[in-house]
Amino acid sequence: MDFKKQKPIYQQIADTLCERIVGGELPAEERMPSVRDVAIQLGVNPNTVMRTFEYLQQAEIIYNKRGVGYFVSPDASDRILALHRKEFIEEELPAFLQKIKLLGLTLDDIAKMQ
């Protein structure tokens, strides 16, 4: 995995795992790969992966069964999509709308391009 400097590594790992969940590669209630396995696979420190898992658990995308491991939450896909929508609306949409305004485009112009 190629990491970018603009975003913390643990968040980039979380994004990748979320893509796998939404894509159906990690279905609801399935056991997540272990922290150690993910760390080895990605060539990162296990503490970084643990931070990723804690972040995903806090967002209720995964949950921990003590002594067994982490599992994908039943409504993980819905939670992920809601987080992505919120992120898009708060971070990307304002810049997009500003760019449209600067270029003199309308939303109708953009709709016609589809």
C-alpha positions in Angstrom: 0.0 0.0 0.0 1.4 3.4 -0.9 0.7 5.9 1.8 0.2 9.6 1.2 1.6 12.3 3.4 -1.6 14.4 3.5 -3.5 11.9 5.7 -2.4 9.9 8.8 -1.5 6.3 8.0 -4.0 4.8 10.4 -6.8 6.7 8.5 -5.6 5.5 5.2 -5.7 1.9 6.5 -9.2 2.5 7.9 -10.3 3.8 4.4 -8.9 0.7 2.8 -10.7 -1.6 5.3 -13.9 0.4 4.8 -13.7 0.0 1.1 -13.4 -3.8 1.6 -16.4 -3.7 3.9 -18.6 -1.7 1.5 -17.4 -3.8 -1.4 -18.5 -7.0 0.3 -15.1 -8.4 0.8 -15.5 -8.2 4.6 -19.3 -8.8 5.1 -21.2 -8.0 8.3 -20.5 -10.2 11.3 -17.3 -11.6 9.7 -14.2 -11.7 11.7 -11.6 -9.0 10.8 -8.0 -10.0 10.0 -5.9 -9.8 13.1 -4.0 -6.6 14.0 -0.8 -8.5 13.5 -1.8 -9.9 10.1 -2.8 -6.5 8.8 0.5 -5.0 10.1 2.5 -7.7 8.3 0.5 -7.4 5.1 0.9 -3.6 5.0 4.4 -3.4 6.4 3.4 -1.1 9.2 3.8 -1.1 13.0 1.1 -3.1 14.8 0.4 -0.1 17.0 -0.6 1.8 13.9 -3.1 -0.9 13.0 -4.3 -1.0 16.5 -5.0 2.7 16.3 -7.0 2.0 13.1 -9.0 -0.7 14.8 -9.7 1.6 17.7 -10.8 4.3 15.3 -13.2 1.9 13.5 -14.5 0.6 16.8 -15.2 4.1 18.0 -17.1 4.8 14.7 -19.0 1.5 15.4 -17.9 0.0 12.1 -16.3 -2.9 13.9 -16.7 -4.4 17.4 -14.5 -6.5 19.6 -15.4 -9.8 21.1 -13.1 -10.1 24.0 -10.6 -12.9 23.5 -11.9 -13.7 20.0 -11.1 -10.7 17.9 -12.7 -7.9 15.9 -15.8 -8.3 13.8 -17.6 -6.2 11.2 -20.7 -4.5 12.7 -24.1 -5.5 11.2 -24.7 -2.0 9.9 -21.1 -1.2 9.0 -21.8 -0.4 5.4 -24.5 2.1 6.2 -22.3 3.8 8.8 -19.4 4.0 6.4 -21.5 5.5 3.7 -22.9 8.0 6.2 -19.4 9.0 7.2 -18.3 9.4 3.6 -21.4 11.5 2.8 -20.7 13.8 5.8 -17.0 14.1 4.8 -17.9 14.9 1.2 -20.5 17.6 2.2 -18.2 19.2 4.8 -14.8 19.0 3.0 -15.1 18.4 -0.7 -18.4 19.9 -1.8 -17.6 23.5 -0.7 -14.4 23.5 -2.8 -16.2 21.9 -5.8 -19.0 24.5 -5.6 -16.4 27.3 -5.4 -14.6 26.0 -8.5 -17.9 25.8 -10.4 -18.6 29.4 -9.5 -15.1 30.5 -10.6 -15.5 28.8 -13.9 -18.9 30.3 -14.5 -20.7 26.9 -14.7 -24.1 26.1 -13.4 -25.4 22.8 -11.9 -27.4 22.4 -15.1 -24.2 22.5 -17.1 -22.8 19.8 -15.0 -25.9 17.7 -15.2 -25.8 17.8 -19.0 -22.2 16.4 -18.9 -23.3 13.0 -17.5 
